[in-house]
């Protein structure tokens, strides 16, 4: 019942107006209450709830009375208006005309309601012959209010039920009544019905009852109506004063409850948490409670000390017993995290919780995740914005935690504040490598390229004369070998080059392949730790080493070729590794070379051009000695690893299982031969049946092993190819981000400023278009592009990286925590949650 009381009072405090601030639950002193304390809390809750319910009932009753008084007030006012315009004369004339027209009408003889028969009108019956005020006491009319949505139907039904002998008029009320039960506004109208005879009065009352219309006894004379109106206004003022005082009293009680409610919540939650856990205990024969649970090995002493303190506080005489049991079940997985590493562990756990003692990718994800993100998001300008956003959340984290914001989207960003910080830092680094910031480059160290053209040529090109050519900078004329390459990142000259996409795409594509193969190789290396922990020599010899050899023979070999090509093949002709090199246009093609390697195609030494062709599209077939033999050996080595991974492990497991079964059968037969002949015949039949069952089970298990290993091998072999191609998304998203940034710079900011020839409007337009540029940059390039890069980096970690070594089929360790029990209802700070 205490929980029900608490919820009711909690709801009342939240619905109070003005709002009452409720302090957060204090989780520093978590001492479960005793049974007597819970009884006291329940009694206090019951008392407070009873008081609040009485006040609510009283308030509802008074508001209902207030609505009735106001309805009566509007009825008196509208009826007074009706009689001031002598509406009764019009009513009398209309009714008399309707009675004359209804003579001989067959419909008038059909009764609509089960009422007493109509008596003929006598001379003493009330009539509307005199329209003077003093004779209105004899007028028959009923007044009241009806819901506005039933106005037309109410009038139509009255007209038909009374055979057109009732005169009805409506008047709108310019006031919205509030239903005290639902607190919803209700629109109502005042009605007045004139009629003749007692039978019509009964008909009108029946119709009013059917339409939930409330009748009010309105005085007949103007003097009495004015007196009733004055009395009603006085009573309305008195009710408003009483309702206001009731609300103040209720608000004072709720304010007092709000100060006690956090402590009551804490006590009730602690009490429920303790008894919910005690329900998992078992009672042994000696009357002691016993339970089995998982405990971190480092926390055994802390648990034992806590149990001893608990016995000491409760005044017990029996010391608690804590024994370490051996269990065949796999223990749950527990990773110690802090506010910095929690977000990276949650990224890994989103794929699957690690099995017990399985390699945890989270520590490596701290570096690799923001690094892959930065390759796709590389822009030091956008990285600064991302860094500042993360810094704001990190610096103000205590203030934000104290505010207890419940918005789910904001809490998602706030929980990943350290990830945002690292992504910003790495994006700045990648942007400096790309030399790209808001689609512009910076020349910090000075370019090694220089302009070889004279002023006359430059003027001709700029003026668009006959020489409409693109200026080309040839390395032998424009590149300074003394200065060497740009010290850090890409030379800024490429930002203004027409062929910068050709250069940057080639570089980023090769970088993506190198990074992808490096991460996949690292994942294969991490699988060695899992094999060693499982003490599986078979996996080490026939899974790990073949996988590493397969990966090295093809993909690491490709990465080595990329690096060697970058280093040794320049624009200058000469001899490279003893092979003739005719210049930059004849550099080796790695893609065609890789295809030729798999096709084992016969190639000639030297460039690919025919004798009568130019060197515009040539490339070297072989560019180091014995390349054909080396590639053939690597290919055979890679292909030879496939059957080793596919068949060796299942074969060893099947043979090992058969060897164990043969030893078991031999020992059973030896024991059987030692027994007398009469017993052998009786025991031989069940032994054969058991052997047949084991043979069927063995066949089923062997099939599972073969299928599982085949799936694993095919997944790895095909995955190496598809995953390497998947890492090209690093290049694709980097290209898209750079191009979109350039579009925003030139098409929005620069075009907006240069779009008008009015020099006076240029400063104003600069502010306007800079605001638009900044808004689109932060919303599209930082938020949307950042989210896209985040999702792609997440996929690369889950699929391409973790699939090489991570299974993720474990169960998370969920310790009993009083803080977590309270956090389910009221969030607590991260620092307290860690304790």
N, C-alpha and C positions, 0 to 999 in steps of 0.2 A: 504493500500500500504506500510505503514511503516514496517509491519511484513515481507512482501515480500522482501523489501530492506534489512532488517536486516538479513534474512536468506541467501540471496545471498552473502552479505559481510561477514557474519559469515563463510560460506563455503569457500570463497576465503581466509580468514585468516587461516583457518584450513589446507588448501591445500598448503599454502606457504612453500617454501623450501629455506633456512633453516627454521625450525619451529619457529613460533612466540608464545611466552608465553602470554596468555591472563589472566589477573588478575580475581579472582572470584568476583562475584557481592557483593557489600557492602550492607548488609541488616540491618545495624544498624540505618540508617536514611531513613525510608520508608515514604516518603511524595508523594502522587499521584500528577502527573503533571497537569498543567492547559491546556486548549485547545490551547492557544497560544504557550506553550512550546512544545506540541505535533506537532504543525505545523512547528515550527522551527526544531525539530528533523527530521520530514519528509523531509523538504527541504535539510537539511544537508545530510541525507541518500541518497536522490535522486542525489545530486551533486556528492557525493563520488561514488555511483554506476555508474553514467554516466562516470566518469573519469576512473574507473576500466574497464568498458565494452569497452571504446575506446582503452585503452591500450591492452586489450585482443584481440580485433579485429585487431589492428595494429600488435601485436605480431604474431597472426595467419597468417596474410597476409605475413609478412616478413619471417616466417618460411616456408610457402609454396613456396615463391620465392627462399629461400635458398635451399630447396629440389630440385627445378627445376634447379638451377645453378649447384648443385652437380651432378645431373643426366646428365646435358649437359657436365660437366667436365669429368665424367666417359665415356660418349659416345665418346668424342673426343679422350680420351686416348686409348680406346679399338679399335676404327676405325684406329687410327695410327698404332697400333700393327698389325691389319689385313692387312694393306697395306705394312707394312714392310716385311711381309712374302709373299707378292704378291698373296694375296687371290683372287684378281680380275682375275688373269690368270686362276686359278682353276675354278672360277665361270663362265668365258667365255667358257671354255672347256665343263663344265658340262651342260650349257644351250644349246650349239650347239648340243651336243649329244642327249639331251632330245628332241630338235626340230626335228632332223632327225628320231628318233625312233617314234615320234608321227605322222609321215606322214601316212595316211590311217587308223589311229586309229579312230573308230567310236565315242569313248568317247570324242575325241577332238572337235567334232562338237556340243556337247551339252553344251549350255551356263549355267554357274552356277550363274552368277550375271547379273543383268539388266544393261549392259554397252553398250557404242557405239560399232559398229562393228570394228573389228580389221583391220587396214590398212596394206597393204603389206610393207615390209621393203624396203626402198629406199637406194640408195647408200650413201645418206647423213645421214641415221639413225645412232644413236650412237651404236657402237660395242665395243667389248673387244679385237679387233685384236691386238692392241698394248698394251703391258703391261708396257710401260714406264710411269714414273710419270708425264711427261709433257702432256700426252694425256689422263689423267684420268679425266679431266674436262668433257669429253664427256661420261663418264661412268654413267649409270643410277643405283642408289642405294638409299635406304632409311634406315636410322638408327634411333634408339631410345631405350626406355626402356619399359619393360613389367613385370608385377608381376611374381615372381619366380614360384608360384603355377600354373600359366597358360602357363609355358614355353613349355611343350610338346604338349599340345593341340593347341597352337598358331602356332607352327612349322608344325604340321600335317595339319591344315586347310589351311595354306598358300601353302603347297605342293600340296594339292588337288585342291584348287581354281585356282592356276596358271598352272595346267596341267603339273606339274613337270618341268616347265620352269622357276622357280624362285629358286635362290640359297640363302639359309638362314644359318647364323651362329650365335651362342649365346656365350656370355662371362659373367661369374658370377661377381658380384660386392661384394667385401668384406667389405660391409658397410650396416648397418641397418638404413633405413630411418624411421623417426618418423612422423606419421600422425599428423598434427597440430590440427585436430578436435578431434580425439579419443585418441591421445597420445599413440597409439599402434605401435610397430615396424613392418615394412613392408620390405620384402626382394624382390629385383628386379634384373633383368639381362639386359644386353645390347644386342640388336639384330641388324644385318645388313642384308638387303635383296637386292640382285642383280637381275635385270630383264631387259627385252627389250620391248620397246614400251610403248605408253601412256596408252593403255588399261590395261596392267598389273600393271601399276602404280596406276590406279584407284582401281583395285582389291586389291592391297596391302593396300591402304589407308582405304578401307572398312573393311578389316579384322582387321587392327589396331584399328579402331574405335570400332568394336565389342568386342575386348578383352581389352579395356581401356588402350591400349598401347600408350604412348606419343612419337610422332616423333620429332626429332630435326634436323634442317638444318645443316648438317655437311659440312664444307668446303671441296672442292675436292683436293686441293693441300696440301702438307705437310707444306709448309710455312704458308699458311693461318690457318691451324689447330693449329700450334704452337702459332700464334698470338692470335687466339680465346681462346686457353687454358690459356695463360697468362692473357688475359682480364677477363676471367671467374674467375680465381683464385683471382684476385684483387677484383672483385665484391663480391666474397664469403667472403673475409676478411672484407670488408666494412659492409656487412650484419650482420656478427657475432658481430662486434663492436656495431652496432645499436641495435641488439637484446639484447645484454648484458646490454647496457645502459637503454633500455626499462624495462628490468627485475629489474634493480636496482631502477629505478624510481617507478615502481609498488610496489616493496618491501618497499620502504620508505612510500608510501601512505598507504599500509596495516599495517605497523608498527604504523603509526599515528592513523589509524582506530582502531587498537587493544586496544589502550589506551582509546578511547572513547566508544568502543562497550559495555563494561559492564554497563556503565551508561545508554546508549541508551536502552539496553535490559531491565534494571530495570524499566525505565520510561514507556516503551511500555507495559511491563507485568502488571505494576500497573494500567495503564490506562485501559487495557482490563479487568482486574479483577474487577475494580470498576464498569464499565459499564455492565459487565456480571451479577453482583449482582443487579444493578439497574433495570435490565430487569425483575427481580422477584417482583418488587414493583408494586403497583396499584395506579392509580391516582383517588382521590376521587372528589366529586362535587365541593369542594372548591379549587381545584388546588394543593392540598398537596399530597405528596407521602406517602403511607402507606404500611407497610409490617408486617407480622407475622413471628416470629422466636422463636426458643428455646434459652434460656439464662440460664447458671448456676445461681442458686439463690444467691450464694456468689458474683457473678460478676455484679449484677444489678447496684450497685452504680458506678462501673467502666465503664459500658456501658453508663450510663446516663452522667457521666463526659466526656466521649469521644465524645458523641453527642454534648454536649454544647461547647466543644473546637472546634469541626468541624464547628459549626455555627459561632463561634467567628472568626475563621480564614477566612471563606468565606465572612464575613461582613454581614451576615443575620440579620434580625430584629425579626424573629419569633422563639421563643424558641421551641426546640423539645419536643415532648410528648412521654413518655414511660409508657404504661399501662400494668398491669399484667392481662392476660385473663385466664379464666377457659376453659379447653379443655377436651373433652371426649377421645381424642386420647392419646395413651400411649406415654409418652415422650421418647426421645432417651436416651441411656446410655452413661455416661461420667465418665471415670476413670482417676483420676489424677495420672500420672506416672512420673518418672524421669529416668535418664540413667541407674539406677540399677534395677528398677522394670519393665522397659519397656519390657524386653525379657520375663519375666514371664507372663505379661499380654498378650503378643502376643501368648504365648503357649495356654492360656485359650481361647483367641479369635479365635484361629484356630479351635477349636471345635464349637464355636458359641458365639456370643456376648450376654452378660447377658441381661435379661429383666430389665425394670426399677425397681430399688430397690431390685433386686434379689441378693442373696448372691454371692459375687465374690470369686471364689476359688484362685485367684492369690496370696493373702498374704500367704495362707497356702502352696501354691505350691513352694514358695521360700525355704521352708524347706523340704517338702516331696519329691519334684522332685529330687534334688541332693542326698537325702538320699536313695531313691529307686535305683537310678543310682549306688550309691556306694556299695549297697549290691550285685549288679551284677558285679561290676567292682573292687571288693575289693582287692587291692594290693597297699601297701604304696609306692612301687617303681614307679609303673605306675602313681599313684596319684601325686607323686612329679613332674613327667614330665608334667602332665596335669595342675598342679598348676603353674609351671613355665611358661607354654604357656599362661595361663590366666593372670598371673602377667605382662608378657611382653606387652600384648595388653592393659592392664589397665594403666600401667605406661606410655606408649608411645601413649596414645589415642589422645592427642592433636596434636602430630606430624602426626599421621596417618590421623586424620580428615583434617588437613591442606593440605595433599597431595591429597585429593579428589580421592581416588582410586575407579574405577568404576567396578572392577571385582566382579561379583555377588557372587561367592563362598567365596572369602575373606571377603566381606561385611557381609555374613551370619555368619561366625565365629566371625568377629569383633563385630557385633551386640549382640552376645551371650557371650561376654568376661566375664561378671560377672557370668553368669551361668557356664562357664568353670572353673572359679576360685572356685566357691562353689563346683562343682563336684570334683575338685581336692582335696579340703580340706576334703570333706566327704569320698572320696576314701582312703585318708591317714588314716582317723579314722577307716574305715571298714577294711583296710589292717592290721592295728595294732590289731584289734579285731581278725581277722583271723590269725594273726602272719604270714603274707605272703607278701614277697617282692621279686620280680623277682624269684619266686618259691623257695625262701629260707626263713627260720625263724631266728629270733634273740632271744637270751637268755639274756634278760635284768635283770630280777629279780631272775633268778635261778630256775631250774625245781624242782618240788617236787618229781620227780621220780628218782630212783637210780638203779644202776646195782647190782643185787643180786648174779651174777655168779662169780666164781673164775677165775683166769688166765688160768688154765688148760683147762677148758671148753671153754673159749673164743678162745684159740689157736686151739683147735680141730675143732671148727666151722669155724674159719677163714681159716684153712688149707684144709677144705673140706674132712676130713677123714670119718670115719665110721659114725660119729654123724652128719649127714647132716640135722639137724633140725633147725627150726626157734626159736630163743630165745623169750620166752614169759615173760613179766613182769606182775606178778600177783599183784594186788593192796595190798593184805595183806602182801606181801614180799617187794615190790619195792616202794610203795607210802608212803610218809611221812605225817601222819595226823597232826603232830605238825606244819609243814609249811603250810598246807592247800593248796587250789587250787592256780593256777597261778594268781597273783594279777590283771593282765589286759590282757584279750584276751585268746587265746588258748595256752596251754603249748607247748613249742617248741619241746618236745619229740615226738609229733605226726607227725612232718615233716619227721622223719626217720622211722616211724612205717610202717609195711607192711599193717596194717588194718586201715590206716589213712582215706581212702576214706569211709569206713563203719562208722567211727566216725563223720567225717566232713559232710558227706551227711545227716546223721540223724539230726545233729545239724542244718544245713542250711535249711533243709526241714521244720523242726518245726519252725525255726525263720521266714521263709517265710509265713507260715500259720498265725502265731501270728501277723506279720506286716500287712498282708492282711486283716485279720479280724478287726484289730484295725483301719485301714484306712476306711474300709467300714462302721464300726460303727460310726466313726467320720463323714462320709458323711451323714448317717441317722440322726445324731444329728444336722447337719447343716440344714437339711430340716425343722426342727422345726422353724427356723428363717423365712423361706419363708412362712410357714403356718401362723405364727403370723403376719407377715406383710400383708398377704392377709386377715387376720381376719377370718380365716376358722377354726372354732371350730371342724367341722366335720372331716377335714383332721388331726387335732391334735389327736382327740380321736380315729378315726377309720382308720387312715393310719399310723401316726407316732408311736403311742404306739404299735399297733400290729406288725409293722415292727421291732421295737426294741425288743419286746418280742420274736418274731420268731428268730431273729438273736442271741439273748442271749441264748435261749433254746437249740440251737444246736451248733453254731459255737463258741460263747464265752465260753460255757461249755467245748468245746474241747480244747480251748486255756488254760483254767484253769487247765484241766487235764495235759496238756503238762508241765506247770510250776510246778505243784505239783509233777509230776513224776521226774522232774529234781532235785527237792529239797529233797524229802523224800526217793526215791528208789535208794540205793547205792549198792555196792558189798557185804555189810555185811548182813547176814541173821538176822532176828528179827521179831518184830511186828510193823506194820505200820497201824495206825488208828484202832488198835485192831484186825487186820487181820494178820495171819501168813505169813511171807515173807521168802522164802527159799534161797534167794541170787540173784545175778545179772542176772543169766540165767532164772529166773522166774519173771522178771519184767512184769508188765501189758502191753498188746499190745493195743495201742490206736486205731489203724485201725480196728482190729477185734472187739474191744469193741464198736466202733461206728456202725459197721455193725450189731452187736447183738442188739444194742439199737433200730435201725430201724426195725429189724426183730422181736423184742420182743421175742427173743429166751430164753427158759428156761435154766439156767445154775446153776451148783453147786458151792458152796463156796469153794475156794481153787484153787490150780493149775489145769491146763488143762490136765495133764498127767494121763494115766491109771496106775493101780497098778503095772503092770509088765514093765513099761517104765522107761527110765532114765529121768533125768531132763535137757537134752541137749536142748530141744526146748519147754519147758513148759512156761506158762504165767498164770497170775492170772485172774480168771473169774471176781471176785469182789474184790476190794481193799479198799473199805471204807464201813462202815455200811449203810444199807438200800439203796445201790446203785441201785438195781433194781427198787425200788419204786420211787426214785428220777428221774431216767432216763425215767420211764413210765410217770411220771407227766410232765416232760419237753417235751416229745414227744407229749403228748396230748395237752399241752399248745400251742406248735408250730402248730400242725394241726388245733387247734381251731381258731388260728389267721387268717387262710386262708379264711374261709367263711366270717369272719368279714370284712377283706379287700375287699373281692369280692362283697358282697351284700349290706353292710350297707350304704355306701355313695350313691350309685345309688338309693336305696330305700328312703333315706331321701330326696334326691333332687326331686324324682318323687312325693312323698307325699307333699312336700312343694310347688311344682309347682301346684299340683292339688288344694291345699288349697287356693292359690292365685287366681286360676281361678274360684273356687266356690264363693269366695267373690266378684269377679268382676261380675259374672253372677247374683248373688243375688242383687247387687246394681243396675244393669241394669234392672232387673225385677221390683224392687221397684220403680224405676223412671218411668217405663212403666205403672205400675198400677195406678200411680197418674195422668196419662193423660186421656183425654176423650176416650170413647169406639171407636169412629170413627178413632182416630189416632192410637189406639193400633193395629188394623188389618193391617194398612199400614206399620207400623214400625216393626212388628213381623217377617216378611219374611227376611229382611236384617240382622236382629239380628241372626236368625237361620243359615243363610249362613256364617256369620262371626264366629259363634260358631263351625260350622263344619270345617272351615279352621283352626281354632286354635286347634281343636282336632287332625287333621292330622299333623300339625306342632308339637304339643306336643308329639305325638307318635314317630315322627322322632327324636326329641330332646332326648326323653327318651332312644331310641335305641342307639344313639351316646354315651350317658352317660354310659350305661351298657357296651357297647363294649370297650370304652376307659378304664373303670375301670378294666374290665377283662384282657385287654392287660397289664395294669400297674401291676396288681397283679401277673399274670403269669410271667411277666418279672422279678419282684422282687424275687419271690420264686425260680424260676429256676436260676436266676442270682446269688443268694447267693451261690448256689452250684458251678456253673460254674466259677464264679468270684474267689471263694476261690481256686479252682483248677488252675485258671489262674495265681494266685500269685505264684504258684510253679515255674514259669519262673525265679523268683529271685534266687532260688536254682539252676536251670538248667544252667543259664548263668554264675553264679558264679563258678560252677563246670567246665564248658567249658573253662572259662577264666584261671582258675588255672591250668588246665591240659595243655592247649596250652602254657602257660608260662613255665611250667616244660619241655615240649617237646623242646622248643627253647633253654632252658638252657642246657639240657643234650645232645640233638641231634645235636645242632649247635655249641655252645660255647665249652662245655667240650669235646665232641667227636672230634671237630676240633683241639683242642690243643693236645689231647692225641693220635691223629691219626697217628703221625709219631714218630719214635724212634730216630730221629736225634735231639740231644740236641741243635745243633747250629741253627736249623730252628725253634725251639720252640718259641723264642721271636718274630720272624717275624710272625709266624702263629698266635700268640696270638693277635697281632695288627690286622691282617687281619680278623680273625674270630670274634674278638670283634666288628669290624666295621660292619660285616654282622649281628651279633647278635643285635647290637644297631639299625641298619637300619630296620630289621624285627620287632624288639620290638616297635619302634615308628610307623611304617607304618601299621603293622598288629594288634598288641595288643592295642596300644593307639588310633590310628585313626579308624581302621575298627571295632575292638571290642567296642571302645567307641561309635561309631555311632550306632552299634547294641544295646548296652545297653540304649542309648538315646532313640531310637525308641520304645523299650519295655517299658521304663519308661513313655514315652508319651502315649502309649496305656493304661497302667494301670491307668493313671490319667483321660484320656478321657472316657474310658469305665467303668472300675471297680469303680472308685472313684466318678467322676462327675455325673454318671448316677443315683446316689442315691438322688441327691437333685437339680441338675443343669439342666435347660431346654435349655437356650441359644438361645432364639428366638427373642432377642431384635435387635434394630437398633443402630449403633454407632453414637455418636454425632460428627458432622463434622462442627466445627465453621468456620466462615469466617476469613481467616488469610492471610495477604499479604505475610508473609514468606512462607507459603505453596504454594501460587501461583507462587512464584519465584522458590521454590524448585523443582517444576515439570520440570523445564528446567535446573536449576543449583543447585546441592545439597548444603545444608547449614549445619552448625555444629549443633550438638545436643543441645548445650547450647542455641543457638539462637532460635532453633525450640521450646524449652520449653518456651521461653519468648513470 
